[in-house]
Amino acid sequence: MVDLEDIRAVTADLPRSYEVLVRDRIKFRVGQIVYLSVAPDEQSIGIGFPREERAAALAAEPDKFFPPRPSDERYQWIQVRLDALDLTELRELILDAWSMCVPKKVRAEYFGDS
């Protein structure tokens, strides 16, 4: 199982990423865009996720993913149970969510793309 310290370790070196506390939730942002939100009990996270892939992820791994609350369904967002993730999966989800928020140039520089 991964925890908040693992999340902080993954996000620590991401360009333009920063942590804030909003209404008892730890959130990670790029500018004003939230790409990751930790539940107050630290048992799950909400994370940026392609809307068109959400239904497939929910169907394929219902023990790992669950839908966002109805008010967030319009966003590119999904909920994830932390006890269902290993560190590799957590890192992949975070990098994908962060990549959706930063300019292409920043993303390319981080990943070493030409």
CNS distance restraints for C-alpha pairs under 8 A (distance, minus, plus):
assign (resid   1 and name CA) (resid  82 and name CA) 6.24 0.50 0.50
assign (resid   1 and name CA) (resid  83 and name CA) 4.52 0.50 0.50
assign (resid   1 and name CA) (resid  84 and name CA) 6.59 0.50 0.50
assign (resid   1 and name CA) (resid  85 and name CA) 5.93 0.50 0.50
assign (resid   1 and name CA) (resid  86 and name CA) 5.88 0.50 0.50
assign (resid   1 and name CA) (resid  87 and name CA) 7.84 0.50 0.50
assign (resid   2 and name CA) (resid   6 and name CA) 6.03 0.50 0.50
assign (resid   2 and name CA) (resid   7 and name CA) 7.73 0.50 0.50
assign (resid   2 and name CA) (resid  82 and name CA) 5.86 0.50 0.50
assign (resid   2 and name CA) (resid  83 and name CA) 6.53 0.50 0.50
assign (resid   2 and name CA) (resid  85 and name CA) 6.43 0.50 0.50
assign (resid   2 and name CA) (resid  86 and name CA) 6.12 0.50 0.50
assign (resid   2 and name CA) (resid  87 and name CA) 6.22 0.50 0.50
assign (resid   2 and name CA) (resid  90 and name CA) 7.64 0.50 0.50
assign (resid   3 and name CA) (resid   7 and name CA) 6.50 0.50 0.50
assign (resid   3 and name CA) (resid  42 and name CA) 7.27 0.50 0.50
assign (resid   3 and name CA) (resid  43 and name CA) 7.95 0.50 0.50
assign (resid   3 and name CA) (resid  82 and name CA) 6.89 0.50 0.50
assign (resid   4 and name CA) (resid   8 and name CA) 6.17 0.50 0.50
assign (resid   4 and name CA) (resid  38 and name CA) 7.88 0.50 0.50
assign (resid   4 and name CA) (resid  42 and name CA) 6.93 0.50 0.50
assign (resid   5 and name CA) (resid   9 and name CA) 6.12 0.50 0.50
assign (resid   6 and name CA) (resid  10 and name CA) 6.31 0.50 0.50
assign (resid   6 and name CA) (resid  87 and name CA) 7.36 0.50 0.50
assign (resid   7 and name CA) (resid  11 and name CA) 6.22 0.50 0.50
assign (resid   7 and name CA) (resid  90 and name CA) 7.57 0.50 0.50
assign (resid   7 and name CA) (resid  91 and name CA) 7.95 0.50 0.50
assign (resid   8 and name CA) (resid  12 and name CA) 5.76 0.50 0.50
assign (resid   9 and name CA) (resid  13 and name CA) 7.89 0.50 0.50
assign (resid  10 and name CA) (resid  14 and name CA) 7.75 0.50 0.50
assign (resid  10 and name CA) (resid  91 and name CA) 6.17 0.50 0.50
assign (resid  10 and name CA) (resid  94 and name CA) 7.53 0.50 0.50
assign (resid  11 and name CA) (resid  17 and name CA) 6.95 0.50 0.50
assign (resid  11 and name CA) (resid  94 and name CA) 7.55 0.50 0.50
assign (resid  12 and name CA) (resid  17 and name CA) 7.71 0.50 0.50
assign (resid  14 and name CA) (resid 110 and name CA) 7.87 0.50 0.50
assign (resid  15 and name CA) (resid 106 and name CA) 7.38 0.50 0.50
assign (resid  15 and name CA) (resid 110 and name CA) 7.69 0.50 0.50
assign (resid  16 and name CA) (resid  29 and name CA) 7.99 0.50 0.50
assign (resid  16 and name CA) (resid  30 and name CA) 5.50 0.50 0.50
assign (resid  16 and name CA) (resid  31 and name CA) 7.11 0.50 0.50
assign (resid  16 and name CA) (resid 102 and name CA) 7.71 0.50 0.50
assign (resid  17 and name CA) (resid  28 and name CA) 6.58 0.50 0.50
assign (resid  17 and name CA) (resid  29 and name CA) 5.48 0.50 0.50
assign (resid  17 and name CA) (resid  30 and name CA) 4.86 0.50 0.50
assign (resid  17 and name CA) (resid  31 and name CA) 7.65 0.50 0.50
assign (resid  17 and name CA) (resid  98 and name CA) 7.94 0.50 0.50
assign (resid  18 and name CA) (resid  28 and name CA) 5.55 0.50 0.50
assign (resid  18 and name CA) (resid  29 and name CA) 5.47 0.50 0.50
assign (resid  18 and name CA) (resid  30 and name CA) 6.68 0.50 0.50
assign (resid  19 and name CA) (resid  26 and name CA) 6.87 0.50 0.50
assign (resid  19 and name CA) (resid  27 and name CA) 5.68 0.50 0.50
assign (resid  19 and name CA) (resid  28 and name CA) 4.53 0.50 0.50
assign (resid  19 and name CA) (resid  29 and name CA) 6.42 0.50 0.50
assign (resid  20 and name CA) (resid  26 and name CA) 5.84 0.50 0.50
assign (resid  20 and name CA) (resid  27 and name CA) 5.31 0.50 0.50
assign (resid  20 and name CA) (resid  28 and name CA) 6.35 0.50 0.50
assign (resid  20 and name CA) (resid  29 and name CA) 7.65 0.50 0.50
assign (resid  21 and name CA) (resid  25 and name CA) 5.56 0.50 0.50
assign (resid  21 and name CA) (resid  26 and name CA) 4.66 0.50 0.50
assign (resid  21 and name CA) (resid  27 and name CA) 6.13 0.50 0.50
assign (resid  22 and name CA) (resid  26 and name CA) 6.45 0.50 0.50
assign (resid  22 and name CA) (resid  27 and name CA) 7.03 0.50 0.50
assign (resid  24 and name CA) (resid  40 and name CA) 5.97 0.50 0.50
assign (resid  25 and name CA) (resid  37 and name CA) 6.65 0.50 0.50
assign (resid  25 and name CA) (resid  38 and name CA) 5.90 0.50 0.50
assign (resid  25 and name CA) (resid  39 and name CA) 5.98 0.50 0.50
assign (resid  25 and name CA) (resid  40 and name CA) 5.45 0.50 0.50
assign (resid  26 and name CA) (resid  37 and name CA) 5.86 0.50 0.50
assign (resid  26 and name CA) (resid  38 and name CA) 5.31 0.50 0.50
assign (resid  26 and name CA) (resid  39 and name CA) 7.46 0.50 0.50
assign (resid  26 and name CA) (resid  40 and name CA) 7.64 0.50 0.50
assign (resid  27 and name CA) (resid  34 and name CA) 6.55 0.50 0.50
assign (resid  27 and name CA) (resid  35 and name CA) 7.73 0.50 0.50
assign (resid  27 and name CA) (resid  36 and name CA) 5.71 0.50 0.50
assign (resid  27 and name CA) (resid  37 and name CA) 4.32 0.50 0.50
assign (resid  27 and name CA) (resid  38 and name CA) 6.25 0.50 0.50
assign (resid  28 and name CA) (resid  34 and name CA) 5.76 0.50 0.50
assign (resid  28 and name CA) (resid  35 and name CA) 6.03 0.50 0.50
assign (resid  28 and name CA) (resid  36 and name CA) 5.16 0.50 0.50
assign (resid  28 and name CA) (resid  37 and name CA) 6.35 0.50 0.50
assign (resid  29 and name CA) (resid  33 and name CA) 5.32 0.50 0.50
assign (resid  29 and name CA) (resid  34 and name CA) 4.32 0.50 0.50
assign (resid  29 and name CA) (resid  35 and name CA) 5.70 0.50 0.50
assign (resid  29 and name CA) (resid  36 and name CA) 7.13 0.50 0.50
assign (resid  30 and name CA) (resid  34 and name CA) 6.58 0.50 0.50
assign (resid  30 and name CA) (resid  35 and name CA) 7.30 0.50 0.50
assign (resid  30 and name CA) (resid  98 and name CA) 7.55 0.50 0.50
assign (resid  30 and name CA) (resid 101 and name CA) 6.36 0.50 0.50
assign (resid  30 and name CA) (resid 102 and name CA) 6.75 0.50 0.50
assign (resid  33 and name CA) (resid 101 and name CA) 6.85 0.50 0.50
assign (resid  34 and name CA) (resid  48 and name CA) 7.91 0.50 0.50
assign (resid  35 and name CA) (resid  47 and name CA) 5.59 0.50 0.50
assign (resid  35 and name CA) (resid  48 and name CA) 4.98 0.50 0.50
assign (resid  35 and name CA) (resid  97 and name CA) 5.64 0.50 0.50
assign (resid  35 and name CA) (resid  98 and name CA) 6.01 0.50 0.50
assign (resid  35 and name CA) (resid 101 and name CA) 7.15 0.50 0.50
assign (resid  36 and name CA) (resid  45 and name CA) 6.82 0.50 0.50
assign (resid  36 and name CA) (resid  46 and name CA) 5.67 0.50 0.50
assign (resid  36 and name CA) (resid  47 and name CA) 4.39 0.50 0.50
assign (resid  36 and name CA) (resid  48 and name CA) 6.42 0.50 0.50
assign (resid  36 and name CA) (resid  94 and name CA) 7.46 0.50 0.50
assign (resid  36 and name CA) (resid  97 and name CA) 7.44 0.50 0.50
assign (resid  37 and name CA) (resid  45 and name CA) 5.49 0.50 0.50
assign (resid  37 and name CA) (resid  46 and name CA) 5.02 0.50 0.50
assign (resid  37 and name CA) (resid  47 and name CA) 6.35 0.50 0.50
assign (resid  38 and name CA) (resid  42 and name CA) 5.90 0.50 0.50
assign (resid  38 and name CA) (resid  43 and name CA) 7.94 0.50 0.50
assign (resid  38 and name CA) (resid  44 and name CA) 6.31 0.50 0.50
assign (resid  38 and name CA) (resid  45 and name CA) 4.49 0.50 0.50
assign (resid  38 and name CA) (resid  46 and name CA) 6.47 0.50 0.50
assign (resid  39 and name CA) (resid  43 and name CA) 6.51 0.50 0.50
assign (resid  39 and name CA) (resid  44 and name CA) 5.56 0.50 0.50
assign (resid  39 and name CA) (resid  45 and name CA) 5.65 0.50 0.50
assign (resid  39 and name CA) (resid  46 and name CA) 7.57 0.50 0.50
assign (resid  43 and name CA) (resid  81 and name CA) 6.26 0.50 0.50
assign (resid  43 and name CA) (resid  82 and name CA) 5.67 0.50 0.50
assign (resid  43 and name CA) (resid  83 and name CA) 7.15 0.50 0.50
assign (resid  44 and name CA) (resid  79 and name CA) 6.89 0.50 0.50
assign (resid  44 and name CA) (resid  80 and name CA) 5.46 0.50 0.50
assign (resid  44 and name CA) (resid  81 and name CA) 4.41 0.50 0.50
assign (resid  44 and name CA) (resid  82 and name CA) 5.08 0.50 0.50
assign (resid  44 and name CA) (resid  83 and name CA) 7.98 0.50 0.50
assign (resid  45 and name CA) (resid  79 and name CA) 5.64 0.50 0.50
assign (resid  45 and name CA) (resid  80 and name CA) 5.32 0.50 0.50
assign (resid  45 and name CA) (resid  81 and name CA) 6.66 0.50 0.50
assign (resid  45 and name CA) (resid  82 and name CA) 7.01 0.50 0.50
assign (resid  46 and name CA) (resid  68 and name CA) 7.40 0.50 0.50
assign (resid  46 and name CA) (resid  77 and name CA) 6.63 0.50 0.50
assign (resid  46 and name CA) (resid  78 and name CA) 5.61 0.50 0.50
assign (resid  46 and name CA) (resid  79 and name CA) 4.32 0.50 0.50
assign (resid  46 and name CA) (resid  80 and name CA) 6.28 0.50 0.50
assign (resid  47 and name CA) (resid  77 and name CA) 5.53 0.50 0.50
assign (resid  47 and name CA) (resid  78 and name CA) 5.61 0.50 0.50
assign (resid  47 and name CA) (resid  79 and name CA) 6.33 0.50 0.50
assign (resid  47 and name CA) (resid  80 and name CA) 7.57 0.50 0.50
assign (resid  47 and name CA) (resid  93 and name CA) 7.70 0.50 0.50
assign (resid  47 and name CA) (resid  94 and name CA) 7.46 0.50 0.50
assign (resid  47 and name CA) (resid  97 and name CA) 6.47 0.50 0.50
assign (resid  48 and name CA) (resid  76 and name CA) 5.51 0.50 0.50
assign (resid  48 and name CA) (resid  77 and name CA) 4.55 0.50 0.50
assign (resid  48 and name CA) (resid  78 and name CA) 6.56 0.50 0.50
assign (resid  48 and name CA) (resid  96 and name CA) 7.77 0.50 0.50
assign (resid  48 and name CA) (resid  97 and name CA) 4.57 0.50 0.50
assign (resid  48 and name CA) (resid  98 and name CA) 7.64 0.50 0.50
assign (resid  48 and name CA) (resid 100 and name CA) 7.51 0.50 0.50
assign (resid  49 and name CA) (resid  53 and name CA) 7.55 0.50 0.50
assign (resid  49 and name CA) (resid  54 and name CA) 7.01 0.50 0.50
assign (resid  49 and name CA) (resid  76 and name CA) 5.08 0.50 0.50
assign (resid  49 and name CA) (resid  77 and name CA) 4.86 0.50 0.50
assign (resid  49 and name CA) (resid  78 and name CA) 5.95 0.50 0.50
assign (resid  49 and name CA) (resid  96 and name CA) 7.59 0.50 0.50
assign (resid  49 and name CA) (resid  97 and name CA) 6.09 0.50 0.50
assign (resid  50 and name CA) (resid  54 and name CA) 6.42 0.50 0.50
assign (resid  50 and name CA) (resid  76 and name CA) 5.16 0.50 0.50
assign (resid  50 and name CA) (resid  77 and name CA) 7.03 0.50 0.50
assign (resid  51 and name CA) (resid  55 and name CA) 7.95 0.50 0.50
assign (resid  51 and name CA) (resid  75 and name CA) 7.03 0.50 0.50
assign (resid  51 and name CA) (resid  76 and name CA) 4.67 0.50 0.50
assign (resid  51 and name CA) (resid  77 and name CA) 6.73 0.50 0.50
assign (resid  53 and name CA) (resid  57 and name CA) 6.35 0.50 0.50
assign (resid  54 and name CA) (resid  58 and name CA) 6.14 0.50 0.50
assign (resid  54 and name CA) (resid  77 and name CA) 7.88 0.50 0.50
assign (resid  54 and name CA) (resid  78 and name CA) 6.84 0.50 0.50
assign (resid  55 and name CA) (resid  59 and name CA) 6.14 0.50 0.50
assign (resid  56 and name CA) (resid  60 and name CA) 5.94 0.50 0.50
assign (resid  57 and name CA) (resid  61 and name CA) 5.90 0.50 0.50
assign (resid  57 and name CA) (resid  62 and name CA) 7.65 0.50 0.50
assign (resid  57 and name CA) (resid  65 and name CA) 6.86 0.50 0.50
assign (resid  58 and name CA) (resid  62 and name CA) 5.20 0.50 0.50
assign (resid  58 and name CA) (resid  65 and name CA) 5.51 0.50 0.50
assign (resid  58 and name CA) (resid  66 and name CA) 6.06 0.50 0.50
assign (resid  58 and name CA) (resid  67 and name CA) 7.11 0.50 0.50
assign (resid  61 and name CA) (resid  65 and name CA) 6.08 0.50 0.50
assign (resid  62 and name CA) (resid  66 and name CA) 6.32 0.50 0.50
assign (resid  63 and name CA) (resid  81 and name CA) 7.70 0.50 0.50
assign (resid  63 and name CA) (resid  84 and name CA) 7.15 0.50 0.50
assign (resid  64 and name CA) (resid  80 and name CA) 5.69 0.50 0.50
assign (resid  64 and name CA) (resid  81 and name CA) 5.37 0.50 0.50
assign (resid  64 and name CA) (resid  82 and name CA) 7.88 0.50 0.50
assign (resid  64 and name CA) (resid  84 and name CA) 5.32 0.50 0.50
assign (resid  64 and name CA) (resid  85 and name CA) 7.40 0.50 0.50
assign (resid  65 and name CA) (resid  78 and name CA) 7.00 0.50 0.50
assign (resid  65 and name CA) (resid  79 and name CA) 5.67 0.50 0.50
assign (resid  65 and name CA) (resid  80 and name CA) 4.61 0.50 0.50
assign (resid  65 and name CA) (resid  81 and name CA) 6.43 0.50 0.50
assign (resid  66 and name CA) (resid  78 and name CA) 6.66 0.50 0.50
assign (resid  66 and name CA) (resid  79 and name CA) 5.15 0.50 0.50
assign (resid  66 and name CA) (resid  80 and name CA) 6.26 0.50 0.50
assign (resid  66 and name CA) (resid  81 and name CA) 7.90 0.50 0.50
assign (resid  67 and name CA) (resid  73 and name CA) 7.69 0.50 0.50
assign (resid  67 and name CA) (resid  78 and name CA) 5.63 0.50 0.50
assign (resid  67 and name CA) (resid  79 and name CA) 5.80 0.50 0.50
assign (resid  68 and name CA) (resid  72 and name CA) 5.73 0.50 0.50
assign (resid  68 and name CA) (resid  73 and name CA) 5.85 0.50 0.50
assign (resid  68 and name CA) (resid  77 and name CA) 6.57 0.50 0.50
assign (resid  68 and name CA) (resid  78 and name CA) 5.34 0.50 0.50
assign (resid  68 and name CA) (resid  79 and name CA) 5.63 0.50 0.50
assign (resid  69 and name CA) (resid  73 and name CA) 6.55 0.50 0.50
assign (resid  72 and name CA) (resid  77 and name CA) 7.05 0.50 0.50
assign (resid  73 and name CA) (resid  77 and name CA) 6.96 0.50 0.50
assign (resid  80 and name CA) (resid  84 and name CA) 7.94 0.50 0.50
assign (resid  81 and name CA) (resid  85 and name CA) 7.19 0.50 0.50
assign (resid  85 and name CA) (resid  89 and name CA) 5.96 0.50 0.50
assign (resid  85 and name CA) (resid  90 and name CA) 6.18 0.50 0.50
assign (resid  86 and name CA) (resid  90 and name CA) 6.21 0.50 0.50
assign (resid  87 and name CA) (resid  91 and name CA) 6.10 0.50 0.50
assign (resid  88 and name CA) (resid  92 and name CA) 6.26 0.50 0.50
assign (resid  89 and name CA) (resid  93 and name CA) 6.16 0.50 0.50
assign (resid  90 and name CA) (resid  94 and name CA) 6.13 0.50 0.50
assign (resid  91 and name CA) (resid  95 and name CA) 6.03 0.50 0.50
assign (resid  92 and name CA) (resid  96 and name CA) 6.09 0.50 0.50
assign (resid  93 and name CA) (resid  97 and name CA) 6.15 0.50 0.50
assign (resid  94 and name CA) (resid  98 and name CA) 6.00 0.50 0.50
assign (resid  95 and name CA) (resid  99 and name CA) 5.90 0.50 0.50
assign (resid  96 and name CA) (resid 100 and name CA) 6.46 0.50 0.50
assign (resid  97 and name CA) (resid 101 and name CA) 7.01 0.50 0.50
assign (resid  98 and name CA) (resid 102 and name CA) 6.55 0.50 0.50
assign (resid  99 and name CA) (resid 107 and name CA) 6.08 0.50 0.50
assign (resid 102 and name CA) (resid 106 and name CA) 6.29 0.50 0.50
assign (resid 102 and name CA) (resid 107 and name CA) 6.39 0.50 0.50
assign (resid 103 and name CA) (resid 107 and name CA) 6.40 0.50 0.50
assign (resid 104 and name CA) (resid 108 and name CA) 6.01 0.50 0.50
assign (resid 105 and name CA) (resid 109 and name CA) 6.15 0.50 0.50
assign (resid 106 and name CA) (resid 110 and name CA) 6.20 0.50 0.50
assign (resid 107 and name CA) (resid 111 and name CA) 6.24 0.50 0.50
assign (resid 108 and name CA) (resid 112 and name CA) 5.74 0.50 0.50
assign (resid 108 and name CA) (resid 113 and name CA) 4.74 0.50 0.50
assign (resid 108 and name CA) (resid 114 and name CA) 6.79 0.50 0.50
assign (resid 109 and name CA) (resid 113 and name CA) 6.24 0.50 0.50
assign (resid 109 and name CA) (resid 114 and name CA) 7.82 0.50 0.50
